[in-house]
Amino acid sequence: MAAAAAMATSRGGKQRQPLLQSPTPAAPNGGGAAGRRRFLAFLAVTAALVASYQLLEPTDSSRYRALFLTLGSNATAAAHLRALTLRPHVAGTEANAAAARYVLHAFSSLSFPAHITPYSVLLSYPAHRSLTLAAARGLAAKPFSLVQETYNGDPFAEASAEVIPTYFAYSASGSVAAEVVYANYGHNEDYAYLASRGVDVAGKVALVRYGDIHCEDMVRNARAAGAAAAIVYTDAKDFGGGATRGAKRKWFPDARWLPPTGVQVGTLYYGNGDPTTPMWPSCAAGDDCERLSAEDLSGSEAMPGIPALPVSARDGDTILKAMGGDVAPPKWQGGEDAPVYRLGPGPAVLNLTYIGNETLATIENVYAVIQGKEEPDRYVIIGNHRDAWTFGAIDPNSGTAAMLEIAERLSKLQAKGWRPRRTIILCSWDAEEFALIYTMSQIGSTEWVEENMDTLASRAIAYLNVDISVFGPGGLKPRATPQLDELIKEASKMVPDPDEPSQTLYDTMMRHHPPITRVAGAGTDFAAFLQHIGVPSLDMSYGLFEEYPVYHSLYDDYVWVERFGDPLFHRHVAVASVWGLIALKLADDEIIPFNYVSYASELEECTKDIAEKCKGFPVTLSPLQKSIKQLESAATKIHQEKLLQAENWSLKTRQYTLKVREINDRLMMAERAFTNREGLAGRPWYKHMIYASSDQDDWGTKAFPGIVSAMDKAKKSNTTESWRSLQHEIYRVARAVSKASAVLDGGLT
């Protein structure tokens, strides 16, 4: 087996390590003397916390959790990340199939039963793209290269040739030649402003910049405004580090910022899971399953409807310099070194041609199963997606590396005699990136959940996701359904913050407000579990997204992580520690550590916000407020039952065992009760009445999405029917909360 150092030599050179080979741990580089001192302090605090943990909770399961904390290995996380990011690995490609085999081998080498489940799904790749700019109609046009440039000394330059050309998946194919209109970040309000200034977008090419909303919403908003095509660019002000007057900007590899030729790629698909199998699971290639036709999809609202293309800051600047019209308002301008931004239209003319290749391709989910001893039919599920638009060192393979590091620790626990009370399933999802938008319903995880929906609905305790484990500095950032709040806080108290070793993750997390957000807005693989079948879910990361400007670009590679994201790989290990502790508590605690009192408190606060927005409107929130009081009462009752059972744990009679199982079933099934068979109005795939993306705030974390949507429509139309619809949504949510209360209560009416 080659040394791990050779694995990092070149993504494309002769010494490239096969993805299937098992990694050899190697010490991560970077950080300097100060970084090493922080790391030693981190280890010392970990040892102290482990010792206190053993004193506080002297049970077998607590001793295994304490041991778990001592087994973290930054070298292991670094080695896995190197191996996974040697090549770009987009879903449906040979490189991503090799990455799947690597994960499968990593699981199997730990003596875990592991397997791959394939699905044939519709993926989208670029067949042809071109973009030219003419200063005015009739003048010669200049072509754009549309290439992200490597840098001198890039150890992965050769492998960069495998990167798929910059594009938007599922963009409409077509050719458009038209004048350009600048529309800022592409909000509907931006187009309203243009209309107020007399700028006509109809038939034009809309130029918008990344920043506030997702690319899919930008393109949909451009289409709604009448644009014939859309160009989305990464503004240096937001992603390139800006500039101080007189100072030279720096970017990767000299700084963390996106280089001028960097492009953020993405997807424009607006549906759920595989586009050809909405509301039902796909199947493997060669199997017979019902699919929508190409004609069905071409007219679908799930598709963007106009050609669109992402471009770099350099190309965006070139287009803006050629534009005329009124000067854009100050908030629409770029950084100090940017040209003056004008609204247009024209006189510049863009000629965009995009031809896509939508094809059925095989994706592969990888699973490892650690069978539970006492309750093998109860599942704690850990997941991360594996596919990436390019090398994917931060998104998603920082999470993959952390998950594999957890797997190695669990294997070592097994060697010491540990067996989980409940079954733990580790999942490596495929094709998440092709549906990472408003839908929040990624392809690989969604197909598996749809295929196993009834089994999961009756057996899944929780789904624990980490999409990106590390962005950079900034502390632990969890988001979860509220019954997991106390568990997250408890686990985070046992792990020192890698950037402030004298503090725990809990200490630094609690500085933020709120310290824990909700799994409702910008999404990843928790969506199908929570929003389709009602499984309690969490997602977490370390650091701030703003610290990660190379998102979805060529430069999201191992070098960027080693220099800027996590030089010592101790942030990876810290996330793996808290992630694994939460999984161990859920798998091993006799009574599932859920606290629904937190849920009731959260819903009460959310209702106050809705009440404020509904002041003066002809609706009443009393049904919802009453149902939340019922939930609070039921949650308090079952919490007291848990405490009583904990006092009697030494009895271990059959009656005690049955009572524990009955309490656990109520705790597990209460989240399912928040779902509704018909789903949200106009979005039937989304069953959860409390947490899903709002169609009014696709990046936000909104509770009561059906109420928010109906309220927005009622405010705009102000009709009797619209207010009646809003009241209906309030009753629907109230009924869901009452159902959850009844499940927690455990009785019948």
N, C-alpha and C positions, 0 to 999 in steps of 0.2 A: 504494500500500500504506500503510495507516494506521500511525502510530507505535506502538511497543510500549507506550508509556505509556497510550495509549487502550485497549489490550487489557485493562488492569487496572482500567479505570474502573468497570465494573459487569458482573457475570455476567448480569444480567437487563436492564440499561438499554439505551438506544438506541445507545450507542457500542460495544456488544459486538462483538468481532472474530469473524468466521466461523471455525470450527475448521479449515476447509480451507485458509485463507490461510497462506502461508509467513510465519514469524515474522521480525520485525526485532529484532536484538539490542539490548538496552538494559542499561545498568549497573544491577546490583542495588542496592537501598537497604539501609540499616541497618548496624549494626556500630559506628558512631561512629569517632572518631579512633583508638582502640586497635585496633578491628577492621581499619581500613585499614592501620595499621602492621603488624599480623600478616600481612595479605595481601601487602604489599610484601616482607616477609621471606620469605613463602612463595614468591614469584616469584624472589627472589634465590637461595634454596636450590635451587629447581628448576633454574635455570641452571647452578649449580655441579655438581649431580648429573648433568645432561645432559653437561656437559663431561667428567666423569670416566668416564661410560659410553662415550663415543666413544673415549677413550684406551684403555680396557680391552678393547674388542671392535671393532676397526677393520674390520668387514665391511659390505657394503651393507645387509644387514638390520639391523645394529645402528645404522647411521646413520639409517635410516628410523625405528627405534624412538626414537632420541634426538630426531629431528624431531617425532615424534608427541607427545612430552612437552612440547614448546614450543608446541603448537597449542591447548592447553586454553583454553576461554573460559567464564568464569563468566556473562558476559552472554548467551551462547548458551543455556546451561542454564536461566537465568532466563526467557528469552523463550519457550523451548519449554514450560516448566512453566506460565507464565501462559496460553499458548494452550490447553493441554490441560485446564486446570482452570477455565475460564470457566463451565462448566455441570456439574451432576452427570451421570454417564454410566455407569449400570448396564448390564450386558450385556443385549442384546436390545432396547435402546431406540434411538430416532433419534439421541439425543445421542452414544451410543457408536459408532454407525455414522459419525457426523461425525468423531469422534475417529480412527476407522480411516482415513478419507479424509485427515485431517491427516497421519497418520504415513506413509501411502502417498505423499502429495505431498512430504513432507520427504525420503523416500528417492529418489523419482523426480527431484526437483530437483537431487540430487547426482549424477545420471547413473548411478545404480545400477538395473539391471533389478529391478522390484518388482511384486508382485501380491498379490491378496487371495484366500484360500481360505475359502469359507463352509461352515458346517455347520448343520443344523437339529437343535437339541437341546432337551431338556425343561428349561425354567426355571420358577421359582416366584416369584409376586408376590402381594402382599396384595390381596384383593378387599374384605374388611371386617374390622375389629378393634374391639373395645370391651372396656373393663375398668372395673368399678365395685367400690366397697368399702363394706360395711355394718359398723358396729361390732359387730353380732351378728345372728343370724337374726331376720328379721321387722322389722328396723329399716330406715329409709330408706337407700338406697345413694347414694354420691357417685361421679360418673363422673370418670375421669382423662382429661385432654386428649390425652395421648400425643403431644405435639408438642415438638420441639426448638426452643427460642426463639432468634431472631436477637438481636443486640445493637444499641444505638444507634450509628449511624454505620457499620454493616456495609455495605461497598461491594457485597456480593453478596447482599443480602437478597432482592431480587426473584427472582434465579435459585434461591434456596432453595425457592421454591414448587414447583420441579421435582423436589425430592428425594422419593424414594419413601417413604411412611410407614414408621415403624419396625416391623420384623418379623423373624422368622426364616424364611429360605427353606426350603421343604419341610416346615414345621410341619404337623402333622395339623390338619384342620379339625374344628370342633366347639364346643360350649358346655359349660362346667363352672361350677357354683356350689357352693363348698365352703369349709370352714374352711382357714386357712393354717397351715402348719408351716414354721418357719425351719430351713434345713439348711446354714447356713454356706456353704462353697465348693462343696458338692455332690459331695464325694468319697463313695465307697462307705463309707469309714470314718466319715464324718459321719452317714450313715444308720444305721450300726451303733451309733453313740453314742446317737442318738435312740431306737433300739429298747431300748438298755440303760437308758434313762431312762423307759421306758414310754410314749414318744410314738409314736402310731400314724400312719403316713404314708398308709396305704391309703385311697384315695378322696379325699385332700386335695389342696390346691394347694401345691406345694413352692415356697418362696421361697428362692432361692440368689443368691449374689453372684459376680461375675466375679473372677478373680484367679489361681487355681492351675491350673485345667484349662480346656479349651475348652468353649464353650457346648453343643456337641453331646454331649460326654460328660456334662455336667451334666444334660441332659434325659434321656439314656439311663439314667443312674443313678437319676434321679427315677422314671422309668417302672419300672425294676427293683424299686424300693422300694415300688411300688404306688400312686404318686401319679397323680391323674387329670389333672393339668396342672402346668406349671412356669412360674414367673416368674423372670427373671434380671435383676438390677439392678446398676448400677455404684456401688459404695460409695465415698463421698467420701474415706474413709480411704486407699483404694488409687489412686483416679483424680482426686480433687478437691483434692489437696494437703494433706489432713488439716487440722489447726488447732492453733495454739499457744494455750494458755489465755489468754483475754482479747484475742487478736489476731483481726482480721477476715480471713477467707479471701479470697483473690483467685483468679480464674480467667480464662480467655480472654474478651476480648482483652487483659486487663491482666496476665495471667500465662499460663503454658503449660498450666495445669490444665483439666480438663474442667468446663464449667459445670454447675450443678445439674440443668438439664433435658437434658443430653447423654445420648445413648443409644448403646450399642455394638451394632450390628446384626450379623448373621452368617447362617450356614447350618447346617442340621441334617442334611444329606445325608451318608450313611455309605458311599457307593459309589465307583466309579472312572469318571471321565469322564461322558459323557452317561448319565443314569439309564436311558434306554430302550434303550441299546446296550452293555450290559456285556460286556467281553472282545472286542468287535469295534468297528470304526469306524462313526460316524454318516455321514450324507451330506447333501448340500445339499437345500434345500426343493424338492420336486417330483421328486426322484430316489427310486428304490425301494430301500429297505434294510430289513432285518429289525429290528423293534422289539418290546420288551415292551409289553404292554397296561397300561391303567390298573389293571385287576384284579390283574395280576402285581405291579405296584409297590405297591399298597395293602397287601399282606401281606408286603412285603419287609422283611428286617432292615436294609436300607439306609435305611429311613425311620424317623422318630422314634417314631411311634405314638401320641403324645399332643399336644394343643395346647400351645403354648409362646409366650411373648412376652417381648422385652427391654423394660425400663423404666429410667427415670432414677434418679439418687440421690435426688432430691426425692420421687419416687413411692415408692421403696423405703422411705424414712424414714416417709412417711405410713402405709404398711402396717405397719411395725414398731411404730409408736406405738399402733396399734389392737390389737396382739396381747397375749395374756395367757400364762398358763402359767409354768413355771419360768424363772428367769433363765438365759440362755445362759452357757457358760463364758467366762472372760476372753479367750481367744484367738478367740472367736467374736464379740466385741464390735466396735463401730465406733470412730471417732475421739473426741476429747475433747468435741466439740460434738454428738455423735450421741445419740439416745435410748437407753435401756437396751434391749438386744435380748433378747427372750424366745422360748422354743421353740414356744409354742402347744401343742396346736392351738387355733385360735380365740382369743377368741370372734369375732374379725374374720372376715368371710366375703367372699371374692372371687368375682365373677361375670365369667368370661372367655369371650368369644366370638371365635373366629378362623375366617375363611373364606379359604382360599387359592385362587389361580388358577394351576394348573400347566398350562403351554401350550408347544407347540413353537414356538421362536423361532429366528431366524437370528443366529448369531454369526459373527465375521469375524476370522481370523488374517491378519496382514500380514507379508510377507517381502521382504527385499532380498538379492540374491545378488551377491557379488564373486567372480568366477570365478578359480580357481587357475590358475597358469601351468604348473607342472610336474606337479602331482597334482590335477587338477580333480575327481577322483572321491574325494577325501578331504575331509571336512567339519569345520570348526570352527564351532560353532553358539553364537550369542549370543542371549539371550532375556530378555524382561520382559513381564509382563502389563499390559494397558492399562485394563481395565474396573475400575470402582470402585463402592463402595456409595453414596458421595456425590460430593464433588468430587475426592477421591483425590490431594491434593497430595503427601502423604508416601507413602501406600499406594494405588496403585503408581507414580504418575507422577513421583516423584523418580527412580525407576529408569528410566522412559521418557525423561525429559529427559536423563539421563546417557547412555543408549544412543544417542539422536539426536545428542548432542554427540560421541560416539565416531564415529558415521557421518560427521559433517562433517569430523573430523580425517582419517579414512581417505580421504575424497574428495580432500582437499588432498594427501595422500601420493600418490594416483594421479596428480594433476596434476604431481607432481615425478618421475614415472616408475616409482613402486612398483607391483608386481603381486605378490599373495601367491603363495607356492609352492602352498598348498592353498586350497580354496574356503572363504570365510567367508560364513555365512548369518546375517542379523540377523532376529529374529522378534519380532513384537508379538502376544502371545497375548490371546485373549478368554475371558471367563467363568471366570476363575480363582477369583473370589470365591465362586462358587456351590458349590465343592467344596473349600474351604480348611479341612479338618479332619483327623481321624485318617487318612483315606484318603491324604491328601497327593497325590491324583491329580486335578489340575485339569482342567477340561473341555476348553478350547480346545487346549492342548498335548497332552493325552492323545489326543484324536481324531486329531490329526496324526501322532503317534507310532504309534498303532495302524494308521493307514492306510498309513504308510510304513515299517513295522517292519522288514521284511527288508532294504530298501535302507539304512536307518540302521544296522542291525546290522552290515552289511558295510562301511560307509563312514564312520561318524561317529567322529571322533577324540575330541571332548570336547563337553560342553554347559556353557556358562558363563552362569549366571543371576544377575541382580540384581532381586529383587522390590522392595525398598525400598533406595534408595541411602543415605538419610540419616534417622536418627532424631533426631539432635541431637549433643551432645558425647559422647565416650567412646572414640574410636579405631576402627581398622579391625577388623571382626569377620567373618573368613572361616570358612566350613565347606566341607569338600570330601572327596572320596575321597583316600586317603593318597598315591597316586602323584603328586598335584599339590602336595604340601606344599612341596617345595623350590622349585618354580616360583613359588608364591605368595610365598614368602620373598624370592626373588630380585627379583621385580617390586616388592614393597613397599619394598625397599631403595632404589629409584630415585625414590620419590615422597615429598616432605616431608609431614609431618602438618600439615594446615591449622590445627589448634589449637595446635600446638607446632612452628613452622617450623624451629627448630634441630634437630629430631629428624625421622627418617623415619617413615613408616607402620610399617616393620619394628620400629624402636626401641620405639614405643609399643605395638605389637601384642604384642611379646614380654614385656611386663609381665604379661600375662594368663596364666592357667593353666587349661586349655591354650590356647596362642595360636591354634590352629586346631582347630575342632570338626568333627564329622562330619555329613554330609548324611543323617540318618536320622530325626530327630524331626519337630518342627513343620515342615511342608513347603510347597512351592510348585512351580513348573513344572519343577524338575529331576526330580520323582518318576517320570514316565513314562520319561524317558531312562535313569535309573540303575536304578530298582527294577523296571522291566518288561523292559528289553532290555539293561541292563548297559553303559551309556555312562559313562565317567568324568565326574564332574560337580562343580561348585562353585556356591556362592551366597555373596554377601557384602553387607555394609552397613557404614555408619559410624555409630557411636554405640550407645546402649543403648535397648532397647525401653521401659524404665522412664521414659525422657525424653519419651515420646510418648503421653501419656494420652488424646489425642483420637482414638485408633485407631477406625476404622469409624464415626465419628460425623459429624454435620453440620459440625463445626468443623475437619475435616481439609482446610483450604483454603490458598490461596496466602498469605493474610495470616499464618496460623500459621507457615508455613515462613519467610517473610520476617522475622518477629519473633523466632522461637524455634528453628526447625529448622536453618536455615542462612542467616543474614542476608546474608552476602557470597557465597553460592553457591560458596565454595571447597571445601566438603566434597563437593558434587556433582562438582566437577572432579577432586578427588583420587581418588574412587572410579572415575570414568571413566578416569583415567590408569592405575591399577593393573589394572582390568578389561581395558582395551584392550591394555596391555603383555602380559598373559597370553595374550590372543587372538593377538597378533602373534607371540609366541614359538611358540605351537602351530601357527600357520599357516606360519611362515617357516623355522623351524629345520629343517635337513636331516634330523636324527634327532629324533624326537618327544621333548621334554624330560620324560618320565615317569621316576620313580624308585620301583621296586617294593620296594626295600630298606626304605623307609619303611612300606610296606604290611605287610610281614612283621613289622616291629617293633611296629606298631600291633596286629596280630592277636595277637601274643604277649602284649602287655599285657592285652588284652581277655580272653584265655584265663585269665590269672592271676586275674582278677576272677571269672570263671565257676567256676574251681576252688575259690576261697574259698567261694563260695556253695554248692558241691556237696560240701563236706567232710562225711564220714560217710554219704553217700548211696551206694546200690548201683549206681553208674555209674562208668565210666572215661573220662577225657579223653585218653588216650594216642593214639587215632587222630587227633584234632585236633592235638595237640601235634606229632606226627610229620609231619603234612601241612604245618604251618607251617614246620618245619625245611626241608622240601623247597622251600617257597616262598622262603625266605631264600636257599637255595643257588642256585635258578634266577634270582632277582632279582640276586644278586651276579654271576652269570655274564653275564647280558645287560648289566649295567652296565659290566662290563669290556669286553665287545664294543663297546659304544657308545664308550668311550674310545679303543679301538684304531682304530675307523673314523674318529673325529674326527682322529686323528693322520695318517691317510692321505687326508684330504679333497681334497688337491691333485691326487691321481692321476686321479680322475674317469673311470676306465675303466668299461666296461660291467659288468664283474664287480663293481666297487665299487658302481655304481648299483643293481644287483640285490641286493647284500647289504644296502644301506641300506633298500631297500624291504622286504626280508624281516625285518629287525630291527623296522622300524616296524609291520609287520603283527602281529608278536608282541606288541609293546607295546600296540597298539590293541585286540587281541582278548582279551588276558588278563582284562580286566574282565568281558567277556561270559561267561567260564568260571565266574565266581562265581554265575551264574544256574542255576536248575534248571527244567526244562520243566514239572514239576507245580506249582511254586510252593510257597509256605508252606502249612502244614497249615491248612485251613479258609479260606485267603485265596489262591486260585490265581493271581490277577492279579499278586501280588507274587512275582517270580521270583528276586530277589537274596537269597542265603543269608547275606550278611554285613551289609548295610545296608538296613533298612526300619523303619518304626515298629513297636515292640513293642506288642502288644495289651494289655500290662500297664503301659505308660508312653507314652501317646500324644503327650505333648509332649517326651519325652526323646530322647536320641541314643544308642540302644542298638545294639551289635553283636550278631550272632547272634540275630536276633529269634525264629527257630523254637526255638532252645534255651531262650531266656528264657521263652517261652510254655509250653513243655513242662515246664520246671522249676517254674514257678508252679503248674501243674495237678498235678504230681506231689507237691509239698509239701502241697497242699490235700487230695488224695484218698489219698495214701500207699498206693497199690495196686501190685501186681506189674505190671499192665498199664501203669500210668502211668509207672513207672520204665523199663519196656521202651520206651515211646514216647520218653522223654527220651534214652535211649541211641541210639535210631534217629535222632533229630534230630542228635545229635553226629556220628554216622557220615555223615549227609547233608551237613553242613557240611564235614567232613573231605574228603569226595569232591570237593566244589566247590573247595576250596583246592588239592587235588592236581591237578585239571583246570587251574587257573590256572597252577600250576607247570609242567605239561607244555607249555602254550602258550608260556610264557616261554622254556622250554628249547629248544623248536623241533624236537625229535626225536620219534621214535616208539618205543614199547616193543617 
